[in-house]
Amino acid sequence: MTSYHRRRSIAETAMYRVKQLFGSHLLLRYYDAQVAEAMAMICALNKITLAGMPETVRVA
């Protein structure tokens, strides 16, 4: 798998997750507002993902 296809696959997976959690369409009408709405969704998804990740601690 090439670098392009790997990046595209990751991006498509991320968009699938966003659509499943927040709905499949944007609610706002204007482009700049839609960009801000999408960024807010991504920020929320990152926070949800971070909250679900375990804290790792090195044991000596």
C-alpha positions, 0 to 999 in steps of 0.5 A: 500500500502506498503512502497516498492510499494509506493516508486516504484510508485513514482520512476516510475512516476518520470521516466515517467516525465523525459522521457516525457520531455527529450526523452525516451532514452539516447544519450551517449554511455558509462555507466559513460556518461549515468549516468551523462546525466541522473543526468543532466536530473534529475537536470533540472527536479528539477529546472523546478519543483522548478520554478513552485512551489509557494512561501508560506508565513505565514500570521499572 
